[in-house]
Amino acid sequence: MRKMKRAVAGVLAAALMLSVAAGCSSTQSASTSSATNVYVGHSQGFGGEVTANVTVDESGKVVGLEVSAEDETPTVGGQAVEPMTKAILDAGGIDGVDGVTGATITSTAILNAVKDALTQAGVLDASSGEISYTAGTYTGEANGRAGVVTVNVTVSDKEILSIDVTENPDTAGISDRAVEQIPDSIIQSQSLGVDAVAGATMTSRGIINAVADALGKSGVDLDALRAVPVNYEPMATDDLTTNVVVVGGGMAGMISALAAAEKGADVILIDKMSFLGGNLLLAGGGLGTVGAETVDENDDLQRTLDYFKEVNETSERQPDYDFIEKMLPETGRAIDWLTNDFGLEHTSTDRGDYVRTNFGGNGAVFTDSLTKLLEKEGVTVLLNTKGEHILMEDGKAAGMEVSNRSGSYKIYADKVIVATGGASHDWDRMVEANPELETIDFYDEAAVSSTGDGFNMMEEIGAQMDVGPYIKSAYPDVSPVFAYTYANSPTQQNELVVNADGERVANESPYNQMYFNKQMLRQASSAYYAIFDESKMADYFLSDVQKLVERDDNTIVVKADTLEELAKKMDVDADTLRATFDHYQEMCKNGVDDAFGKDASHLIAYEDGPLYAVRVYPASWGTIGGCVTNDNFQVLNENGDVIDNLFAVGEMSTARLFGDYYFGGFSLGFYTAAGHIAAETAVAELGL
């Protein structure tokens, strides 16, 4: 299992961070004495927590150890888990234990988690216990998600007075909560032991580590600061009652809540993250558009439907075109509603085959606009609140059982709209639906909140489940250490891309790069490489490559003066790569791709000089599938009957909308339409 997520700049530095993937943990134990105690220690990996359950005997020796590193890359950091566990057990502690070569960052995270546990056990001294500073203002830096976070920290001789985050390259919307909350938490608690903000773990850790870097210059005992306990205010756990409860605050959930509230319903919107937006925060924010009166472009239904069919001509799974034909005009109606009823301004672009509409910029900007509208319409938003179970009475939905850090409670509601997103981070479910994940490395770029919560809740009550969850194909991506996004990641359209056998994969320059990404997923090779020469590399990319090539790491990029030397570094068969390369060069000279039909404008021959093999990974922007609904997004049971009072929108119910090929803009367009329709239907049934 080789799932990876987007990582970012700063992975090169010796912080406790590593590119993230799911599915790697290890348990190893030894015989224990009769007098033992178990302590749980924590440390931060690149995108998730490393946990160590440490058993110590009465002498303080480590006699049992369970390391959980579920968010570490199995093929990189995951390789450290078992040898580190064994080494610590053999040593009876962490003294003299070295990290695993090639997985230094994960090794350090494991050692720190064990150290945390041993500190709790009293085996190690946390600090001198003295907290004092040299008064002044200090600057600190640490790695966040997308680069270096910089802070200025002002202290007196006794306390932290202010923390100013001066540089934050991380994703707007997602990182904002961490920037707002982490400094305040540190100041209020006078502690570095504060919790990360849910959904913004890497930014949170970046800020905490940057503050530690700054405070270290003041002479304070950092271990003492980390050991100061943090007491958080309890969250309310009283049962609530409302007309409509919406579970999940992504695009579809926010639209559902907004539409229901506008029509007079009392609405509660919950999200387990500390912010709203979900995948919308990561998206370009464009909505596929048909039939909008407020759009001047040619958003014709038949033209767009023809495009859908053309895109899916070679799809093994076909969308429901009758449903799509009905839904496409609903995108325009929803766009008109947002424009006319709420005064949101938009721009529309003719993409050549369809029209895409943006409300004020990218997805983060749109999220901010919707969040303000929810507040204006009086929607009660409960963050850090997870939907656990759908409440059922006499076969009908009657609300949600939810939980927060203080406990669980019930929200009784006349109507329940589930918009919890896809199942990208439900690894077992993903592997079952996408067996290619057993052999490939891929980047899952979906929001970390997409853990299949709604899938579990629907199955629990006997809802009818459709296909999937299948991978929603994204653009192919380079190694996460480049810290690129979809907006600046270099294309491979003009390059030769080969698999782990040194053979060409497919047409590297189809109409949409998502098609090429899908071919990589279908082929399920253990590795893919784009071959570059310097003459065809953008300046920013060449600069980054030249910095990283010194690592000589074929999971990132390798360089060689000859093709044979390059093949050796790539770990592919040199003869096969030579034959593939020579054939490709010949096709470039002739201007005809006799293998995959690549357009002649992208057949550019390689020049003499050094060659670079850049590792390329198939990527995912979410999942396709979920539960079955009718055209009003009312959930159906296994007999095909409506489950009264229950709706599912967004990535929870997309199997009818997409085949093998997801293409940009139509998710958000459909989710907007679905949320609008579900809310209208729910409120109409309430008779408000």
C-alpha positions in Angstrom: 0.0 0.0 0.0 1.7 3.1 -1.2 -0.5 6.1 -0.8 1.2 9.5 -0.7 -0.1 13.0 -0.1 1.1 16.4 -1.3 4.0 17.6 0.8 5.9 20.8 0.4 9.1 22.8 0.7 11.0 22.4 3.8 11.0 18.7 3.6 14.7 19.0 3.0 15.4 20.5 6.4 15.8 18.4 9.5 12.4 19.1 10.9 10.1 16.3 12.1 8.3 16.2 8.8 7.9 13.7 6.0 5.6 13.4 3.0 2.5 11.7 4.0 0.9 8.4 3.0 -1.5 6.1 4.7 -1.2 2.6 6.0 2.1 2.0 7.8 2.3 0.9 11.4 4.1 -1.6 13.4 3.6 -3.5 16.6 6.4 -5.3 18.4 6.6 -6.2 22.1 8.8 -8.1 24.4 8.2 -10.1 27.6 7.4 -7.7 30.4 8.0 -8.0 34.2 5.2 -8.1 36.6 5.6 -4.4 37.5 5.1 -2.4 34.3 3.3 0.7 33.1 2.2 1.9 29.7 2.7 5.5 28.6 1.6 7.1 25.3 3.9 9.5 23.6 3.3 11.7 20.6 5.4 13.4 18.0 4.7 15.1 14.7 5.3 13.6 11.3 4.9 15.6 8.1 1.2 15.4 7.9 0.1 13.4 10.9 0.9 12.2 14.3 3.4 9.5 15.3 2.3 7.7 18.4 4.3 5.4 20.7 2.7 3.1 23.3 5.7 2.5 25.6 5.8 -0.1 28.3 8.4 0.4 31.0 9.3 -1.8 33.9 10.0 -0.6 37.4 13.6 0.1 36.6 12.6 2.4 33.7 13.6 0.0 30.9 11.5 -0.1 27.8 10.1 -3.6 27.6 7.3 -3.1 25.2 6.7 -0.7 22.3 3.9 -0.2 19.8 4.6 2.5 17.2 1.7 3.8 15.1 2.8 5.9 12.1 -0.3 5.6 9.9 0.5 8.8 8.0 4.1 7.9 7.0 5.0 6.9 3.5 5.3 3.1 3.5 8.1 3.2 0.9 10.1 5.9 2.7 9.5 6.8 6.3 7.5 3.6 6.9 10.6 1.6 6.4 11.9 3.1 9.7 9.1 1.8 11.9 10.0 -1.8 12.4 13.8 -1.4 12.7 13.4 1.6 15.0 11.0 -0.4 17.2 13.4 -3.3 17.4 16.4 -1.1 18.1 14.7 0.7 21.0 13.5 -2.6 22.5 17.0 -4.1 22.1 18.5 -1.0 23.8 15.8 -0.8 26.5 15.4 2.9 25.7 16.5 5.6 23.2 20.1 6.1 24.3 22.5 5.2 21.5 19.7 4.4 19.0 20.5 5.8 15.6 18.0 6.6 12.9 17.3 4.5 9.8 19.3 5.6 6.7 17.0 7.2 4.2 14.2 7.8 6.7 15.9 10.1 9.1 12.9 12.4 9.7 10.6 9.5 10.6 13.2 8.0 12.8 13.5 11.2 14.7 9.8 11.5 15.1 9.7 7.9 16.5 12.5 8.8 19.0 10.7 11.9 20.0 7.4 10.1 20.6 9.2 7.5 22.8 11.0 10.4 24.6 7.7 12.0 25.3 6.4 8.8 26.8 9.5 8.2 28.9 9.2 11.8 30.2 5.7 11.1 31.3 7.0 8.0 33.0 9.6 10.0 34.9 12.4 8.0 33.3 13.6 11.2 31.6 13.7 14.7 33.0 11.5 17.0 30.9 13.5 20.1 31.9 14.9 22.0 34.7 11.4 23.3 35.3 12.6 26.9 35.2 10.9 29.2 32.8 12.6 32.6 32.3 13.6 34.7 29.2 15.9 37.4 28.2 13.4 40.1 27.4 13.3 41.2 23.7 11.9 40.3 20.3 13.2 37.2 18.5 12.6 35.8 15.0 12.1 32.1 14.4 11.6 29.9 11.4 10.3 26.4 10.7 8.8 24.4 7.9 5.1 24.5 7.3 3.2 22.8 4.6 4.4 24.8 1.6 7.6 26.4 2.8 9.1 28.3 5.7 6.9 29.9 8.4 8.5 32.9 10.0 7.4 34.5 13.3 8.4 37.4 15.6 8.0 36.6 19.3 8.3 39.3 22.0 8.9 38.2 25.6 9.5 39.8 29.0 11.7 38.1 31.5 8.8 36.1 32.7 6.3 35.5 29.9 5.5 35.5 26.2 3.9 38.8 25.3 3.1 38.6 21.5 3.5 36.3 18.5 3.4 37.7 15.0 3.3 35.3 12.0 5.2 37.4 9.4 5.6 34.8 6.7 3.1 32.0 5.9 3.3 30.3 2.5 0.6 27.7 3.3 -2.8 27.4 1.7 -5.1 30.3 2.3 -8.3 29.3 4.2 -6.8 26.1 5.6 -3.8 27.7 7.2 -5.7 30.8 8.4 -7.2 29.1 11.4 -3.8 28.0 12.5 -2.4 31.5 12.1 -5.3 32.9 14.1 -5.4 30.2 16.9 -2.0 28.9 17.6 -0.3 32.1 18.6 -3.2 32.9 20.9 -3.2 29.4 22.4 0.6 29.7 23.2 0.2 33.1 24.8 -2.8 32.2 26.8 -1.3 28.9 28.1 2.3 30.1 28.1 3.1 26.7 26.7 4.4 25.1 23.6 2.4 22.0 24.3 -0.7 23.3 22.5 -2.7 21.2 20.1 -2.5 21.5 16.4 -5.6 23.0 14.6 -7.7 20.2 13.1 -7.1 20.1 9.3 -4.1 22.4 9.5 -1.7 20.2 11.3 1.4 21.1 9.3 0.9 24.8 9.4 0.2 24.5 13.2 3.4 22.6 13.7 5.3 25.0 11.6 4.1 27.9 13.7 4.8 26.1 17.0 8.3 25.1 15.8 9.0 28.6 14.6 8.0 30.0 18.0 10.2 27.4 19.6 13.1 28.5 17.3 12.5 32.1 18.3 12.2 31.4 22.0 15.3 29.3 22.0 17.2 32.4 21.3 15.9 34.0 24.5 17.6 31.3 26.6 14.4 29.7 27.8 14.2 26.0 28.6 12.1 24.8 25.7 11.4 21.4 27.2 10.0 23.2 30.2 7.7 25.2 27.9 6.5 22.0 26.2 5.8 20.4 29.5 3.4 23.2 30.7 -0.1 21.7 30.7 -2.7 23.3 28.4 -6.3 23.4 29.7 -8.8 24.0 27.0 -12.3 25.3 27.6 -14.9 22.6 27.4 -17.2 22.5 24.5 -21.0 22.4 24.9 -22.5 18.9 24.8 -26.2 19.7 25.4 -28.7 18.2 23.0 -30.0 20.6 20.3 -33.1 20.8 18.1 -33.3 22.3 14.6 -35.2 22.1 11.3 -32.2 21.1 9.2 -28.8 19.7 10.3 -26.1 19.7 7.6 -23.1 17.5 8.2 -20.0 18.6 6.5 -19.0 22.2 5.6 -17.5 21.8 2.1 -19.0 23.3 -1.0 -22.2 21.2 -1.0 -22.7 21.5 2.7 -22.3 25.3 2.8 -24.7 25.7 -0.2 -27.3 23.4 1.4 -27.1 25.3 4.7 -27.3 28.7 3.0 -30.3 27.7 0.7 -32.2 26.2 3.6 -31.7 29.2 5.9 -32.6 31.6 3.1 -36.0 29.9 2.8 -36.7 30.3 6.5 -35.4 27.1 8.1 -33.5 27.0 11.4 -30.1 25.4 10.3 -27.2 23.9 12.1 -24.1 23.2 10.1 -21.4 21.0 11.6 -17.8 20.2 10.5 -15.2 18.2 12.2 -12.5 20.5 11.0 -11.7 23.9 12.6 -12.8 25.7 9.5 -15.2 25.4 6.6 -14.4 24.7 3.0 -13.2 21.1 2.7 -11.9 20.4 -0.8 -13.2 23.8 -2.1 -10.3 25.4 -0.2 -7.8 23.5 -2.3 -9.6 24.0 -5.6 -9.4 26.5 -8.4 -13.0 27.4 -7.6 -14.5 27.1 -11.1 -18.0 25.9 -11.6 -19.1 24.2 -14.8 -22.0 26.2 -16.1 -25.1 25.6 -18.3 -28.0 27.9 -18.8 -27.2 30.7 -16.4 -29.1 34.0 -17.2 -26.3 36.0 -15.5 -23.6 34.5 -17.7 -22.9 35.9 -21.2 -20.8 33.1 -22.5 -22.2 30.2 -24.7 -23.2 27.9 -21.9 -25.4 25.8 -24.1 -26.7 22.5 -22.8 -26.2 20.3 -25.9 -22.7 21.6 -26.5 -21.8 20.8 -22.9 -23.5 17.4 -23.0 -21.6 16.6 -26.2 -18.4 17.4 -24.4 -19.3 15.0 -21.6 -19.8 12.2 -24.0 -16.7 13.0 -25.9 -14.6 13.0 -22.8 -16.0 9.7 -21.7 -15.9 7.9 -25.1 -13.2 5.5 -23.8 -14.4 5.3 -20.2 -15.0 1.9 -18.9 -17.7 3.2 -16.6 -20.2 5.5 -18.2 -22.0 8.4 -16.4 -25.8 8.6 -16.3 -26.4 11.0 -19.2 -30.1 11.4 -18.5 -29.3 12.5 -15.0 -26.5 14.8 -16.3 -28.8 16.3 -18.9 -31.2 17.2 -16.1 -28.5 18.4 -13.7 -26.5 20.6 -16.1 -29.1 23.4 -16.3 -29.4 23.3 -12.5 -25.8 24.6 -12.3 -26.9 27.7 -14.1 -30.0 28.2 -11.9 -27.8 27.9 -8.8 -25.3 30.4 -10.2 -28.1 32.8 -10.9 -29.4 32.3 -7.3 -26.0 33.2 -5.8 -25.7 36.2 -8.1 -29.2 37.6 -7.8 -30.2 36.7 -4.2 -26.8 37.4 -2.5 -25.1 39.8 -4.9 -22.0 37.6 -5.4 -20.0 38.8 -8.4 -18.6 36.3 -10.9 -16.5 36.0 -14.1 -17.1 33.3 -16.7 -14.7 31.8 -19.2 -15.4 29.8 -22.4 -13.1 26.8 -22.1 -13.6 25.9 -25.8 -16.1 23.1 -25.0 -17.9 24.4 -22.0 -18.2 27.5 -19.7 -16.7 27.8 -16.3 -17.7 30.4 -13.7 -15.7 31.7 -10.8 -17.0 33.7 -7.9 -14.3 36.2 -7.0 -11.2 34.0 -7.6 -10.2 30.6 -6.3 -11.9 28.2 -4.0 -10.5 29.8 -0.8 -12.0 33.2 -1.9 -15.3 31.5 -2.6 -15.2 29.8 0.8 -14.7 33.1 2.5 -17.7 34.6 0.7 -20.0 31.6 1.5 -18.9 31.7 5.2 -19.9 35.3 5.5 -23.3 34.6 3.9 -23.9 31.7 6.3 -23.3 34.1 9.2 -25.6 36.7 7.6 -28.4 34.2 7.2 -28.2 33.1 10.8 -26.8 29.6 10.3 -25.4 28.1 13.5 -21.9 26.7 12.6 -20.4 24.2 15.0 -16.7 23.5 14.1 -14.5 20.8 15.6 -17.8 18.8 15.7 -17.9 15.4 14.0 -21.0 13.6 12.8 -21.0 10.1 14.2 -24.3 8.4 13.5 -27.6 9.3 11.8 -30.4 9.2 14.3 -33.3 7.0 13.0 -36.9 6.8 14.3 -39.4 4.5 12.6 -37.2 4.1 9.6 -36.9 7.9 9.1 -33.9 10.2 9.7 -34.4 12.2 12.9 -31.1 14.0 13.4 -27.4 13.3 14.1 -25.3 12.0 17.0 -22.2 14.2 17.1 -19.0 14.5 19.1 -16.5 17.1 20.1 -13.5 17.1 22.4 -15.8 17.3 25.4 -18.1 14.4 24.6 -21.0 13.4 22.4 -24.6 14.7 22.1 -27.6 14.6 19.8 -28.9 17.2 17.3 -32.5 16.4 16.6 -33.6 17.6 13.2 -36.6 17.4 10.9 -34.2 17.0 7.9 -30.7 15.7 7.7 -28.3 16.6 4.8 -25.1 14.6 4.7 -22.2 16.4 2.9 -19.2 14.8 4.5 -17.1 14.5 1.3 -15.5 11.5 -0.2 -13.4 8.6 1.2 -9.9 9.5 0.0 -8.4 8.9 3.4 -10.3 5.7 4.2 -7.5 3.5 3.0 -9.1 0.1 3.3 -12.1 1.2 1.4 -10.0 2.8 -1.3 -7.8 -0.2 -1.8 -10.9 -2.5 -2.1 -12.3 -0.2 -4.9 -9.0 0.6 -6.5 -6.7 -2.4 -6.3 -4.0 -0.6 -8.3 -3.2 1.2 -5.0 -1.5 -2.0 -3.8 1.3 -1.4 -6.3 1.6 2.3 -7.2 2.8 5.4 -5.4 0.3 8.2 -5.8 -0.5 11.6 -4.3 -3.8 12.0 -2.6 -4.4 15.7 -2.7 -8.0 15.7 -1.3 -8.8 17.4 2.0 -7.7 15.4 5.1 -11.3 15.5 6.2 -12.4 13.1 3.4 -12.3 10.0 5.6 -15.4 8.2 4.4 -17.5 9.3 7.5 -20.7 9.6 5.5 -20.1 6.3 3.7 -19.9 4.6 7.2 -23.1 6.3 8.4 -25.1 5.5 5.3 -24.1 1.8 5.4 -25.0 1.7 9.1 -28.6 2.6 8.3 -29.0 0.4 5.2 -28.7 3.1 2.5 -28.0 1.8 -1.0 -24.4 2.3 -1.9 -23.2 2.8 -5.5 -19.8 2.0 -7.1 -16.5 3.1 -5.7 -15.2 5.1 -4.1 -13.1 5.4 -7.2 -10.1 7.8 -7.5 -11.0 11.2 -9.0 -8.1 11.6 -11.4 -6.1 14.8 -11.0 -3.0 16.1 -12.9 0.1 14.0 -12.6 2.5 15.5 -10.0 6.2 15.6 -9.2 7.7 14.8 -5.8 6.2 16.7 -2.9 9.5 18.2 -2.0 9.1 20.6 -4.9 6.2 22.2 -3.0 4.2 22.8 -6.2 0.4 23.0 -6.5 -1.8 22.3 -9.5 -1.3 26.0 -10.4 2.5 25.8 -10.9 3.4 22.1 -11.2 5.3 21.6 -14.5 3.6 19.7 -17.3 5.0 16.7 -18.9 3.3 17.3 -22.2 6.5 17.8 -24.2 8.4 15.0 -22.6 8.8 11.3 -22.8 7.3 9.5 -19.8 8.3 6.0 -19.0 7.3 3.4 -16.4 9.4 1.3 -14.1 10.3 -1.0 -17.0 11.6 1.9 -19.2 8.6 1.7 -21.5 6.5 4.6 -22.7 3.2 4.9 -20.9 0.6 6.7 -23.1 0.1 10.0 -25.0 1.7 12.5 -22.7 -0.3 15.3 -24.1 -4.0 14.4 -24.4 -6.7 17.1 -24.4 -6.7 17.0 -20.6 -3.8 15.9 -18.3 -6.3 14.0 -16.2 -6.6 11.5 -19.0 -2.9 10.8 -18.8 -3.1 10.5 -15.1 -5.8 7.9 -15.5 -3.7 5.9 -17.9 -0.9 5.9 -15.2 -3.4 4.6 -12.7 -4.7 1.9 -15.0 -1.2 0.7 -15.8 -0.3 0.6 -12.1 3.4 0.7 -12.6 5.5 1.0 -9.4 7.2 4.1 -10.8 6.9 6.7 -13.6 9.6 9.1 -14.8 9.5 12.1 -17.1 12.7 12.6 -19.0 13.8 16.2 -19.3 16.7 18.1 -20.8 17.7 21.6 -19.8 16.5 23.2 -23.0 12.9 22.3 -22.3 12.7 23.2 -18.6 11.1 26.3 -17.3 13.6 28.5 -15.3 11.9 28.0 -12.0 11.7 24.3 -12.4 15.3 23.9 -13.6 16.5 25.9 -10.6 14.6 23.7 -8.2 15.7 20.5 -10.0 19.4 21.6 -9.8 19.0 22.0 -6.0 17.4 18.6 -5.5 19.4 16.5 -7.9 22.3 16.6 -5.5 20.3 14.1 -3.3 20.6 11.6 -6.2 17.2 10.2 -5.1 15.1 8.5 -7.8 11.9 9.2 -5.9 12.6 12.9 -6.7 15.0 13.5 -9.6 18.2 12.1 -10.9 20.7 13.4 -13.4 23.2 11.8 -15.8 25.3 12.6 -18.8 24.3 9.5 -20.7 21.0 7.6 -21.0 22.6 4.4 -19.8 23.8 6.1 -16.6 20.4 7.6 -16.2 18.7 4.2 -16.5 21.0 2.9 -13.7 20.0 5.7 -11.4 16.3 5.2 -12.3 16.7 1.5 -11.7 15.2 0.6 -15.0 16.6 -1.7 -17.8 19.1 0.3 -19.8 18.4 -1.6 -23.1 14.6 -1.1 -22.8 15.0 2.6 -22.0 17.4 3.1 -24.9 15.0 1.5 -27.3 12.1 3.5 -26.0 14.1 6.8 -26.1 15.5 6.2 -29.6 12.0 5.4 -31.0 10.7 8.5 -29.4 13.5 10.7 -30.9 12.7 9.2 -34.3 9.0 10.1 -33.9 9.9 13.6 -32.9 12.0 14.1 -36.0 9.3 12.7 -38.2 6.5 14.6 -36.4 4.3 11.5 -36.1 3.6 9.5 -33.0 3.0 6.0 -34.4 2.4 4.6 -30.9 -0.1 6.8 -29.1 -1.0 9.6 -31.5 0.6 12.5 -29.6 0.2 15.8 -31.5 3.2 16.8 -33.5 3.4 20.2 -31.7 4.4 18.3 -28.5 6.9 16.0 -30.2 10.1 17.9 -29.4 13.4 16.0 -29.8 15.9 15.9 -27.0 19.2 17.8 -27.3 22.7 16.7 -26.3 23.7 17.3 -22.8 22.7 16.1 -19.3 19.3 14.4 -18.9 17.1 14.5 -15.9 14.6 11.8 -14.8 12.0 13.4 -12.7 9.7 11.1 -10.8 6.1 11.6 -11.7 3.2 10.4 -9.6 -0.4 9.8 -10.5 -2.6 12.0 -8.3 -6.1 12.2 -6.9 -8.4 15.1 -6.1 -11.0 13.1 -4.3 -13.3 10.1 -5.0 -16.3 9.2 -7.2 -19.1 7.1 -5.8 -21.1 7.1 -2.5 -24.7 6.4 -1.8 -27.6 6.3 -4.3 -30.1 9.2 -4.4 -33.0 10.2 -6.5 -32.9 13.4 -8.6 -33.7 15.5 -5.5 -30.8 13.9 -3.7 -33.0 12.0 -1.2 -31.2 8.9 -0.1 -32.5 5.5 -1.2 -32.5 2.3 0.8 -31.5 -1.0 -0.5 -35.0 -1.6 -1.9 -34.8 1.7 -3.9 -37.2 3.5 -1.6 -36.6 7.0 -0.2 -35.3 7.1 3.4 -37.5 9.9 4.6 -35.9 13.1 5.8 -32.4 12.1 4.6 -30.4 13.7 1.8 -26.8 13.3 0.5 -25.0 15.8 -1.6 -21.5 16.5 -2.9 -18.8 13.9 -3.0 -21.1 11.6 -1.0 -23.2 10.9 -4.1 -21.3 11.3 -7.4 -21.5 7.9 -9.1 -24.1 9.1 -11.6 -22.1 12.2 -12.6 -18.7 10.8 -13.6 -17.2 7.8 -15.4 -13.5 7.2 -15.4 -12.7 10.8 -16.3 -13.4 13.6 -13.9 -12.7 16.9 -15.5 -12.3 20.3 -13.9 -15.1 22.5 -12.8 -18.0 20.1 -12.9 -17.6 18.8 -9.4 -18.2 22.2 -7.9 -20.9 23.1 -10.4 -22.8 19.9 -9.6 -22.2 20.2 -5.9 -23.6 23.7 -5.9 -26.7 22.5 -7.8 -27.1 19.5 -5.6 -27.0 21.5 -2.4 -29.5 23.9 -3.7 -31.9 21.2 -4.8 -31.6 19.2 -1.6 -32.3 22.3 0.6 -35.2 23.4 -1.6 -36.7 19.9 -1.3 -36.2 19.7 2.4 -37.7 23.1 3.2 -40.6 22.5 0.9 -41.4 19.2 2.8 -41.3 21.2 6.0 -43.9 23.6 4.7 -42.0 26.7 5.9 
